Amino acid sequence: MYAGPFQDALRDAPEIVDSAVDDNGRTMLMYALGSSLEIVEILLKAGADVNRRDSSGRAVWDFAPTWGPSSVEKWGALVQAGLDVDSRGTKDETPLVGVCSGYVSPATDLSLLRSRSGIVRLLLDAGAAIDAVDRYGCSPLRAAAAAGNGEAVELLLKAGADPNQMGSGTRSALFEASVHGYDKIVRALLRGGARPEAATLGSRSWRLSGSLTDVEGVTPLIAAADGGHFQTVRLLVEAGADVNRGDSSGFTPLMGAACTGHPRMAGFLLQRGARRDALDASGRDALTHAVESGHQRELAPILRRPRREDASG
């Protein structure tokens, strides 16, 4: 409807294509990415700079949608027009990290998931650095795992992403998937060679006070158990995770099962050799954690059971 007159205006005054249209130094292309694909294509044909930044340092690609109608096509147009696929955003993230970030619910956000996976495929085909990290040490694979985007995780692993990449003080992709109980992603990462014993800095909620605390040496298994994700716990144990390895505070996977009130998980861990007599730095065992968390009724019969009965199920 308005594409014709807009195209005529650019033809008559081509110098305006990259002119700032607001006080933030944003261009027509930055705004058009949030609306019409047709206008985006007209601007690119007129020579709009796909690597331009606004006055705050935001790149053109940071304005491109990662879901919804024409999102993949818009990214494809930017790539075809010469987008620097390894440029950095305001958090030192690459476009690939940016697209992989953000929560996706696989059960409800299928269109969003497909859009982001399509954009990931475009960026990988264009040669985007697969293991580049942002200022927080987050890689595309870790971002996709944390977001619950299993399809993107599969694409990144197939393209050669390192499943064990960790920056200083940062989490692995397997840790992120384990925290959230994303079983499909955990399976993919383990198949891709992720180490189940890779420990990192983690956060745990102190259930008596409701506050969060950072703890060193948290394994994916501890995170999964403390989150109540039984299937993830099973996958990690079957992959060789140590059921008795605690974090720097002595908190073990069995204590996590006790805190979440999960008798089936506790029984499984005991069958696999978890020690019920292990103590954390405060001198508390798994049963004490269960009592303090309000799960004495469910867990006490299991945690008090003699070890010889654990093996019999």
Beta strands, then each sheet from edge to edge (+ up, - down):
strand 1: 200-206
strand 2: 211-218
sheet 1: 1+ 2-
end
